[in-house]
Every structure is written in C-alpha cells, then in structure tokens.
C-alpha cells in the first residue's frame, strides 16, 4: 500500500526539528559580537544553556550542576548506614529465634515420648544450646563467629545461616569485581579456588604492566571472562571499573562511625576466613589505589537519613555518590564541548534523568556541529571563525535589527523607478514597446506553453515576453567609524554599536555589492579594521576618543573610492584625543581647545572632499551636543540622538533611505 501523507500549515506549535548548527550559531551571535572569541562563546553557552528550534530548553552546566547537587543531597538524606548492620542483626536474630523454637520442640518431643533417659538428654542438650545462644556476643562479627561453630538443632535455621553468610560474602566480593554476582552464586569450593586464581591473575597482570611487559589481557579474559558480563575491552577499562567499586566500598567504610567501621572490618575478616583470598583482595586494593588515585579513596559522606539501608543498598548509594562526584569534577573542569563527551551518558541518564543526559549529549556535539557546518575551524588547538562564520554573524545581526523595524520604516525597500541598470530586482514584467529587451526566458517559455499547450515546437508570440526589472542605483562608499573608547562598555553601548557595524557590513556586501564599506575603530588612536577582524574587535584599554585620527584614516580610505562618499560615526563621547604634529597621541579630559580644533580641521578636509559625516550619538550630554552642532554646521551632515536599543533602527533606516534618494536623484542625497 502506498504511503499517505497529510500536510498542514506550520503554526509554531509542531515539533520535530533536530538541533542544527544554525540554531547553535544564532544563540552564540551576541557573545561572538561582544568578544569575537569562539571558545569563550561556547563556554558561555555551555554554562547558560539555550533553547533549540522546538523551543525546548537545553540545560547548561549551571542547571545540570544544580540538579547534580540535588541528586546527591537526596541520597544523603535518604538512608542510614546503621541499617547495614541492623538488617544483618535482624536476620541473625530471626535465625536464632528459629533455632530456639526448634530446641524447645525437640525437648518437648523427647519429654512426651515417655523415655526418661531420652528426655533428660534432650533437656541437657536444650540447656546447653540455650546457654550458648544466650551468650552470643552483641557485636555482629562475634555473633557470626560463634554461630559458625554452633551445632544447630534446626536444619532450616542452619541452612538460613549458611545462605546469609554466602550472601554477605558474595556482596563483599562483588564490590571488588563489580558485576560478578552471576558467577558467584552458590559457589562451591572449586568455584572459590577459581575465584582466587582469577584475583591472582589480575594481580599478576598489574605487575607485568608496571614492569612494561605484555600483561596478557586477552588470555586472562579467555580464562576468566565469565566473571565479567560487562565484557571490558581493555585491561584499563576493567581495572577502572573495579577501582570504582572498591572505592565505593572504602567510601562506605569511611562514612561509618568508628564503632560501625570496626564492626564491618571484623565482619569482613570473619567472612573472608580464607587467608589466601584475603591476601589477594588486599593486594588488588593496593594496586588499584596506586593506579587510580583520582578515585578519592579517602572520601566520605554524611548520611543523614532515617531509613536503614541494607548492605547492597548502601553499596549502590555509595557507588552512585562516587559517580556523581566524578561527573561534577568532569563538568567543573570542562572548558570545551568535546570534553563533555567523556561522560557516560547512560549513567548520567540513570543518575539524573533524561533531560540532563540529553542536554549533555547535545552540548558535547556543539563544536563538531559548527565545524561540520563550516562556521568554525580548529587552528592549532584553538577554535576560530571561518569566512562563512563571519558572514553568518553579520547576517544574524542584520536579521536581528531588521526584526525590530516596522514595515513602514524599511519594508522591502522597493524603488518606484525601474529601467536598465546594474542591480537585478529578481522581478519581471510583461514586455512593452521601448523596454530594454532583458528577456526572462523561463517565464517567457512558461507563458507560451500556458497559452499554446505542451509539446514541441514551442511557438512564441510578443504577448509571451517577460523581461527582468532592474534598479537604477548609484554606487556609494561608506566608512563606519566605531568608538572603541572605555566609556562604550562602561555604559553598555559597545555591543549594540558592534552589532550595527556587523549588520551594516552584511547589508552592504549582500544587497549592494558594488558599494564600498570601510571600518575604522577609534579610542586613544584610530586603526583600520578589516571585515575579518571585526568580530574580534574589542574596546581599547586606554583613555581617549580620537575622532580626529579616525576621520583622517576614513578620508584616506575614501580618497581611493568613487561614488557618493559618507562617514557614519557611532560614539558616546566628545573628542578627547588627537594626533600631534610629531605623530604622537595627546589625551586630556575635559577636551582641550587644541583637540577640538584639530578634530574640526579634519571635518573641514572631509567636507572639501565631498564626504558627508552622519553622527549617531549614544549619550547626548551637553558637551557632546555642542561639538556635534559645530561638526554638522561645517559638514552639513546629520546628527541623531539615539539609544543602544534604537541605534540599529536609526542607522539602517537612514542608510536605506539615503540609498533610495540616491537612486531617485541619480547622485548625492540631500541632507
């Protein structure tokens, strides 16, 4: 049966978009504009998180760390380590009670038999057994030791005691060899010997590795692989797994009270009565401590819960707490997204839930995703923007600013006058007599087929002709002067100004490719900025607003260009610096008359060269207003008093409107 599909208009509520490089790059744009550093932008994104195209929140490191700490605290508040002993003690008490009941039943049966000799023997035996049970030590290790030597009356009680000992022994051993519980069930003496052989083989491999010899891991797994259902692929993987489990066991011991710890040590010694087995275990523990010091073998936890935990539950909690500690250490030290890939996402999902695991997986992919999309590249271990990435930043900045404009301000920038020119509008019209014959072949053929039907030959008639429309345009040359003085970031003006610079560059290069745009940054001194340098441009860590030097460089750049020439200056302060006759910068605040005059002389030179200066002021204080009034009186340019929020609106709309006037007038726009 053929597949059926249904379609509906996108309303913004549907989901299904995968995280892609453009979404990631969009979220980074402001950081890249502010610092121009891909590495710091990625680190900030890792810390803060962001929303994907589905509107779903990808948690940042701070949120994940908060979640991790809550998970740790929940485990600390959940249980009481004293339950490890209480549950063993309760199980032993049940076994003793069952034995006492069996002793009393045996005595009663003998007394009911009528055989006085049998009854007397039964009474003496019962008294002896009850005395031994009454004299059992209070501590677990002593109680276990006495019961191991005790002659049980009840076969069931004896079986339950042996099963309890086997279970505790297996739980202790399991901590050393992780997931070996399957191989340790119902161990026979032969199985115990094989266990010792396996531990001896492990210690031998470690010794060989330390000597630089081949440890023989493959042969070891062939002989003892059934002990390890997780099937580790390398010796290092196996040892790390075992070290984590043994470190958890040590953490449980460290977290107990001194009395509890002494009981556990004695109980372990009692259970591990095989001296060779205990030696192999101790040797393995020492080797693993030396190999994995980062496992924090001395760590302990303040368990504050009220619910008694059994041995297995306590060990699981300790293991989880250790894994949470390791994950926190990884997150705290991760400086690049790729470092997050070292986390075991399955364990993160088990410990902290799907949202945290999904966010970490996505975060780990960020850098690779951007590299694969050609937006960033790795140069000598440092991530940098590619030319495509530079263009994308400008495009994002332009889109962001235009999204704030209403259609009546900028709209589609349609021109009323059409004709033969240099810029295509990608619109067509029916040919009229006298029009330039710029035939749009595709639309013309479509009209002919629609009129005459399909088939060949296609016969054309004049009414089928459609031609391309073109705009009359005039080339303009613009230099954007960007204030990089210390006051710009101090007043939160730097990012909006830099965003406008990127947006304007993107607008000119994409929509008006015949135009020229230059960039000059000015602080104590001015410097020419290439488009490639713009994302990394930051403010100057020196005092001074040297408009004079910036205008001089701008005038020199525009002298090599043709068309209508203009300077767009974005600033938040009056001129406080200039270049002296001997070529050195001079700074003074408040500005000296010498600096004001040097700057105005440069304005005069720009005016003589037919360069219009349009100024966008981000701080309209009295002294700046006074200076700009003098500047505009000389140059006949325009001045705009704006804010960081509206700067982009003013600059882009003014630029477009000026282009319209130039197109209509065929030359310089009126001021």
Secondary structure, DSSP 8 states (H G I E B T S, - for coil): -----------S--------HHHHHHHHHHHHHHH--HHHHHHHHHHHEEE-TT--EEE-HHHHHHHHHHHHHHHHHHEETHHHHHHHHHHHHHHHHHHHHHHHHHHHHHHHTT-HHHHHHHHHHHHHHHHHHHT--SSHHHHHHHHHT---S-HHHHHHHHHHHHHHHHHHHHHHHSS-HHHHTT--HHHHHHHHHHHHHHHHHHHHHHHTS---HHHHHHHHGGG-TT--SSHHHHHHHHHHHHHHHHHHHHHS-HHHHHHHHHHHHHH---HHHHHHHHHHHHHHHHH-GGG-TT-------SEE--HHHHHHHHHHHHHHHHHHHHHHH--SGGGGGGS-HHHHHHHH-HHHHHHHHHHHHHHHHHHHTTSEEEETTEEEE-HHHHHHHHHHHHHHHHTTS-TTTTTT---S-EEEEEEEEEEEEE--TTS---B-HHHHHHHHHHHH-SSSS----GGG-EEEEEE----EEEEEEEE-SHHHHHTT-HHHHHHHHHHHHHHHHHH-TTSEEEEEEESSSEEEE-HHHHTT----SS----HHHHHHHHHHHHHT--SEEEEEEEESS---EEE-TTS-EEE-SS--HHHHHHHHHHHHHHHHTTEEEEEEES---HHHHHHHHHHHHHH---EEE--TTTHHHHHHHHHHHHHHHHHHHTS----
